[in-house]
Amino acid sequence: MSSRFDGPGILAVGASLAGLRTCMALRKLGYDGRLTVIGDEPHLPYDRPPLSKEFLLGKADRVDLPLPVADFGITWQIGRRATGLDLAARTVEVDDGALFPFEGLVIATGSAARPWPAPMPSAGVHTLRGLDDARALRTALSRGGRLLVIGAGFVGSEVAATARGAGVEVTLVEPAPQPLRRAVGEAAGEFVAALHRRAGVDLRTSTRVLSLMGDRELRGARLSDGTDVTATAAVVALGSVPSTDWLTESVLCIKDGVLCDRHARVLLRNGTPAPGVVAAGDVTRWPHPWADAPGISLGHWSHATEQAETAAQSLLFPEAPADYRPVPSFWSDQYDVKFRSVGLPALADSVDVRENDPDARRLDVAYYRQGRLIGALTGNRVGRIAAYRAQLAADLEGKAVMGAAAGR
């Protein structure tokens, strides 16, 4: 058993999927010391993907969401928000002023929904990031009326699809020419746009919401195309921001996330690893062989679970830290289409649309950067993803070999 941390032990900040999986990996690797997890929500870790789908439809409830937390010897400090880190003193402060000492630290605070940046009514406007958000939105949808979704990224598109499946009238407003354009490009974006329109969504692309109307209760919105739309509820789906506010006065390097090296070790402002500090999940920004410096940040479920393994290994065995070189992957279910993706489509400079059949609900797009495959997206073609993944994994393996040779 590992006894590297014998006193206060290891503290994880963030009762998230990444935080829990890092703790699980630490136990699997033999760590038998103290494990404490701080989380700002009043809930133990739970599964977030259903929040924009089954949960909103009432097909899943709180009892269906919790992640397995028993049998790992974790002390839970939930409903407590971290407010500061003193690395020299090896303590984390929380919102009531209490200090939690640590020998090893895991940062897994995730990200928060980007809020509406202007004045808005006091009721009727929602974001969707956590369980309490999803509960409030589900209640709003049950009352009927029209839903306004601001932003047609993955969360916005999934919410729109789920609401339409429940018979709710939906207006979906997106500044780009197509939904998901930044993430998966024009062709896939047009495919998703067709899904929305065929389902009866009032999709407004190349359009912005200028203002939300209503004093106390939301009444609608004024759009950049000169029209007003009515709505009794709105979802602001403008992306996310990493939850690093509690680290702004620390000596850690914060650049649109907690900057890490390829071993999931958190970097100081001078670029060296902070002793005994690792991070995992969508709070991180880290180097990937396909991406330019300072690296990428991902909000995918698979990223949180895979980086957690690396973080645990690097924390317990600093003399043999693990390398984190994943083939990123994500999924999204909208209407009756199962989208599956591997790689980093957003970094592509060209695409090969191998199948695009909106009538049959089938899509297959390969993404390239400088002539090399960098990603793929399929819709209702799940069987094709394995071959793409294998090709991308082989490319990463080749880069790892070349990197090792260059370091000799």
Long-range contacts (C-beta under 8 A, 24 or more apart in sequence): 1-30, 1-31, 1-32, 2-29, 2-30, 2-31, 2-32, 2-33, 2-316, 3-32, 3-33, 4-31, 4-33, 4-103, 4-104, 4-316, 5-31, 5-33, 5-34, 5-103, 5-104, 6-33, 6-103, 7-34, 7-101, 7-103, 8-34, 8-90, 8-100, 8-101, 8-102, 8-103, 9-33, 9-34, 9-35, 9-36, 9-102, 9-103, 9-104, 10-34, 10-35, 10-36, 10-102, 10-103, 10-104, 10-105, 10-106, 10-315, 11-36, 11-37, 11-38, 11-92, 11-100, 11-101, 11-102, 11-104, 11-105, 11-106, 12-36, 12-37, 12-38, 12-105, 12-106, 12-108, 13-37, 13-38, 13-82, 13-92, 13-105, 13-106, 13-107, 13-108, 13-109, 13-246, 14-38, 14-39, 14-106, 14-107, 14-108, 14-109, 14-110, 14-243, 14-281, 14-283, 15-39, 15-40, 15-41, 15-43, 15-44, 15-45, 15-76, 15-78, 16-45, 16-108, 16-109, 16-110, 16-281, 16-304, 17-45, 17-47, 17-48, 17-67, 17-281, 17-301, 17-304, 17-305, 17-308, 18-108, 18-110, 18-280, 18-281, 18-282, 18-283, 18-304, 18-305, 18-307, 18-308, 19-45, 19-106, 19-108, 19-280, 19-281, 19-308, 20-45, 20-67, 20-69, 21-280, 21-304, 21-305, 21-308, 21-309, 22-106, 22-108, 22-278, 22-280, 22-308, 22-311, 22-312, 23-72, 23-74, 23-106, 24-72, 24-308, 25-308, 25-309, 25-311, 25-312, 25-313, 26-312, 26-315, 26-316, 27-72, 27-73, 28-312, 29-312, 29-313, 29-316, 29-317, 30-316, 31-312, 31-316, 32-73, 34-75, 35-72, 35-73, 35-74, 35-75, 36-74, 36-75, 36-77, 36-100, 36-102, 37-74, 37-75, 37-76, 37-77, 37-78, 38-77, 38-78, 38-80, 38-82, 38-92, 38-94, 38-100, 39-76, 39-77, 39-78, 39-79, 39-80, 40-79, 40-80, 40-81, 40-82, 40-109, 41-78, 41-79, 41-130, 41-131, 41-132, 42-78, 42-79, 43-78, 43-130, 43-131, 44-69, 44-76, 44-78, 45-69, 46-131, 48-130, 48-301, 49-301, 51-128, 51-130, 51-131, 51-133, 51-134, 52-128, 52-134, 52-155, 52-158, 52-159, 52-162, 53-158, 53-162, 53-333, 55-134, 55-138, 56-134, 56-137, 56-138, 56-141, 56-159, 56-162, 56-163, 56-166, 57-162, 57-165, 57-166, 58-138, 62-131, 65-131, 81-246, 82-109, 82-246, 83-246, 84-246, 84-249, 84-250, 85-246, 85-247, 85-250, 85-252, 86-250, 87-250, 87-251, 87-252, 87-274, 87-277, 102-276, 103-276, 104-276, 104-277, 104-278, 104-315, 105-276, 105-277, 105-278, 106-278, 106-279, 106-280, 106-311, 106-315, 107-247, 107-258, 107-266, 107-277, 107-278, 107-279, 107-280, 107-283, 107-284, 108-279, 108-280, 108-281, 108-283, 108-308, 109-242, 109-243, 109-244, 109-246, 109-283, 110-242, 110-243, 110-281, 110-282, 110-283, 111-240, 111-241, 111-242, 111-243, 111-282, 111-283, 111-299, 112-240, 112-241, 112-243, 113-236, 113-237, 113-238, 113-240, 114-236, 114-238, 114-239, 114-240, 114-241, 115-236, 116-150, 116-212, 116-236, 116-238, 118-211, 118-212, 119-211, 119-212, 120-212, 120-218, 121-212, 121-213, 121-214, 121-215, 121-216, 121-217, 121-218, 121-219, 122-215, 122-216, 123-216, 123-217, 123-218, 124-214, 124-217, 124-218, 124-231, 124-232, 124-233, 124-234, 125-212, 125-218, 125-233, 125-234, 125-236, 126-233, 126-234, 126-235, 126-236, 127-235, 127-236, 127-237, 128-155, 128-159, 128-235, 128-237, 129-240, 137-233, 137-235, 140-232, 140-233, 141-166, 141-168, 141-233, 143-232, 143-233, 144-168, 144-232, 145-169, 145-231, 145-232, 145-233, 146-170, 146-171, 146-229, 146-230, 146-231, 146-232, 146-233, 147-171, 147-231, 147-232, 147-233, 147-234, 147-235, 148-173, 148-209, 148-218, 148-220, 148-221, 148-229, 148-231, 148-233, 148-234, 148-235, 149-173, 149-234, 149-235, 149-237, 150-209, 150-221, 150-234, 150-235, 150-236, 150-237, 150-238, 151-236, 151-237, 151-238, 151-239, 152-176, 152-179, 152-180, 152-192, 152-196, 152-203, 152-205, 152-237, 153-179, 153-180, 153-182, 153-183, 153-237, 153-239, 154-180, 154-183, 154-330, 154-332, 155-237, 156-235, 156-237, 157-192, 157-196, 157-332, 157-334, 158-332, 158-333, 158-334, 159-235, 159-237, 160-196, 160-201, 161-195, 161-196, 161-199, 161-334, 161-335, 164-196, 164-199, 164-200, 164-201, 164-335, 165-335, 169-200, 169-202, 170-200, 170-201, 170-202, 171-201, 171-202, 171-204, 171-229, 171-231, 172-196, 172-201, 172-202, 172-203, 172-204, 173-204, 173-207, 173-208, 173-209, 173-221, 173-223, 173-229, 174-203, 174-204, 174-205, 174-206, 174-207, 175-206, 175-207, 175-208, 176-205, 176-206, 177-205, 177-206, 178-205, 179-203, 179-205, 182-346, 183-345, 183-346, 184-341, 184-345, 184-346, 184-365, 184-377, 185-345, 185-348, 185-351, 185-365, 185-367, 187-351, 187-353, 187-356, 187-365, 188-345, 188-363, 188-365, 188-377, 188-379, 191-356, 191-358, 191-363, 191-379, 192-334, 194-358, 195-334, 195-335, 195-337, 195-358, 195-361, 198-358, 199-335, 202-229, 240-282, 240-299, 242-282, 242-283, 242-284, 242-285, 242-297, 243-283, 244-283, 252-277, 255-285, 255-294, 256-285, 256-297, 257-282, 257-283, 257-284, 257-285, 257-297, 258-283, 258-284, 258-285, 259-284, 259-285, 259-286, 259-294, 259-295, 260-284, 260-285, 260-286, 260-295, 261-286, 261-287, 262-286, 262-287, 262-323, 262-324, 262-325, 263-310, 263-314, 263-321, 263-322, 263-323, 263-324, 264-307, 264-310, 264-311, 264-314, 264-321, 264-322, 264-324, 265-314, 265-321, 276-315, 276-318, 278-311, 278-312, 278-314, 278-315, 279-311, 280-304, 280-307, 280-308, 280-310, 280-311, 281-307, 281-308, 286-324, 288-325, 288-344, 289-325, 289-396, 289-399, 289-400, 289-403, 290-343, 290-344, 290-347, 290-369, 290-374, 291-344, 291-347, 296-344, 298-328, 300-328, 300-329, 300-330, 301-330, 302-326, 302-328, 302-329, 302-330, 303-328, 323-400, 325-396, 325-399, 325-400, 327-389, 327-392, 327-393, 327-396, 329-385, 329-389, 335-361, 336-361, 336-380, 337-361, 337-363, 337-379, 337-380, 338-379, 338-380, 338-382, 339-363, 339-377, 339-378, 339-379, 340-377, 340-378, 340-381, 340-382, 340-385, 341-375, 341-376, 341-377, 341-378, 341-385, 342-375, 342-376, 342-385, 342-388, 342-389, 342-392, 343-367, 343-373, 343-374, 343-375, 343-376, 343-388, 343-392, 344-374, 344-375, 345-374, 345-375, 345-376, 345-377, 346-375, 347-374, 347-375, 348-374, 348-375, 355-381
